[in-house]
Amino acid sequence: MRLGFLSIPFLIGLALPAQAEELRPPLEKQFFDYFSTQCQSALEAQAKSQGKRLDQGNLGDSINNYCACTSQAVVSYLSAGEIIAFANNPEAEPAASKIKPLFAKCQGK
């Protein structure tokens, strides 16, 4: 799954003035939210394109759990620079090697 470039609102949020610092969530939370949203959107679109309904069975919950797991892996095991590189190209090293085994574990959850 290609997550694409960081969104403009995301980057603007990183560049808020110092007085807004206390209003801005921690960087890890921003990264987690970004990756989780991108993951959920992509997997939900894929499921819908295959004619699946998110409210049948536990598909919606499975997508949410997988995306939370993978997003947590990204923020827990990659540096900020690796996270940005991963967002631009998920197959680029060294992030890909670090993340692939963790993503595989998330599939079983």
Secondary structure per residue as TSV (DSSP state, phi and psi in degrees):
chain	resnum	aa	ss	phi	psi
A	1	M	-	360.0	127.8
A	2	R	-	-92.9	121.8
A	3	L	-	-88.6	-19.5
A	4	G	-	80.8	-174.6
A	5	F	S	-76.2	155.6
A	6	L	-	-62.4	140.3
A	7	S	-	-73.8	156.1
A	8	I	H	-60.8	-46.0
A	9	P	H	-59.3	-35.5
A	10	F	H	-63.0	-47.4
A	11	L	H	-66.4	-37.4
A	12	I	H	-63.2	-39.1
A	13	G	H	-60.8	-31.8
A	14	L	H	-73.5	-21.5
A	15	A	T	-105.2	20.4
A	16	L	-	-63.0	149.0
A	17	P	-	-60.0	159.2
A	18	A	G	-57.5	-36.3
A	19	Q	G	-66.8	-20.0
A	20	A	G	-89.6	-0.9
A	21	E	G	-51.8	-44.2
A	22	E	G	-69.5	-18.0
A	23	L	G	-87.7	-19.0
A	24	R	S	-86.8	133.9
A	25	P	-	-65.3	157.0
A	26	P	-	-55.5	151.9
A	27	L	H	-55.5	-40.6
A	28	E	H	-60.4	-39.9
A	29	K	H	-67.6	-38.6
A	30	Q	H	-62.4	-45.6
A	31	F	H	-62.8	-45.9
A	32	F	H	-57.9	-49.3
A	33	D	H	-61.5	-42.4
A	34	Y	H	-61.1	-51.9
A	35	F	H	-66.4	-38.4
A	36	S	H	-63.1	-45.3
A	37	T	H	-63.5	-45.1
A	38	Q	H	-63.0	-43.1
A	39	C	H	-62.5	-49.6
A	40	Q	H	-61.7	-44.1
A	41	S	H	-60.5	-45.5
A	42	A	H	-65.7	-45.2
A	43	L	H	-71.1	-36.3
A	44	E	H	-66.0	-41.5
A	45	A	H	-63.8	-41.0
A	46	Q	H	-63.1	-45.0
A	47	A	H	-62.1	-44.6
A	48	K	H	-64.2	-37.9
A	49	S	H	-66.9	-21.7
A	50	Q	T	-93.5	7.4
A	51	G	T	78.3	15.4
A	52	K	-	-89.9	148.4
A	53	R	-	-105.7	133.7
A	54	L	T	-69.1	-23.5
A	55	D	T	-90.4	2.7
A	56	Q	S	-96.3	136.4
A	57	G	T	61.6	-138.3
A	58	N	T	-120.3	28.6
A	59	L	H	-59.3	-48.9
A	60	G	H	-60.0	-43.6
A	61	D	H	-66.0	-39.2
A	62	S	H	-63.1	-41.9
A	63	I	H	-62.8	-46.9
A	64	N	H	-59.8	-45.1
A	65	N	H	-65.0	-44.2
A	66	Y	H	-62.2	-46.0
A	67	C	H	-66.8	-37.5
A	68	A	H	-64.9	-41.5
A	69	C	H	-64.7	-47.8
A	70	T	H	-68.4	-37.9
A	71	S	H	-65.0	-39.3
A	72	Q	H	-65.7	-37.5
A	73	A	H	-62.1	-43.3
A	74	V	H	-59.8	-49.4
A	75	V	H	-75.8	-21.0
A	76	S	H	-86.9	-30.8
A	77	Y	H	-116.3	-1.8
A	78	L	S	-118.5	148.3
A	79	S	-	-75.6	169.1
A	80	A	H	-59.1	-42.5
A	81	G	H	-63.0	-41.0
A	82	E	H	-66.8	-35.8
A	83	I	H	-63.0	-45.7
A	84	I	H	-64.6	-43.0
A	85	A	H	-62.2	-40.5
A	86	F	H	-63.5	-40.1
A	87	A	H	-62.1	-36.0
A	88	N	H	-78.0	-33.3
A	89	N	-	-156.7	97.9
A	90	P	T	-63.8	-14.8
A	91	E	T	-93.1	-4.7
A	92	A	-	-73.4	143.8
A	93	E	T	-87.4	153.2
A	94	P	T	-89.6	-6.6
A	95	A	H	-60.2	-41.7
A	96	A	H	-57.4	-44.7
A	97	S	H	-65.8	-35.6
A	98	K	H	-71.7	-36.9
A	99	I	H	-89.0	-36.7
A	100	K	H	-51.8	-47.7
A	101	P	H	-64.5	-34.3
A	102	L	H	-69.6	-39.8
A	103	F	H	-63.5	-37.8
A	104	A	H	-62.3	-39.5
A	105	K	H	-64.3	-34.9
A	106	C	H	-67.0	-28.0
A	107	Q	H	-65.0	-29.4
A	108	G	T	-82.3	-4.1
A	109	K	-	-94.8	360.0
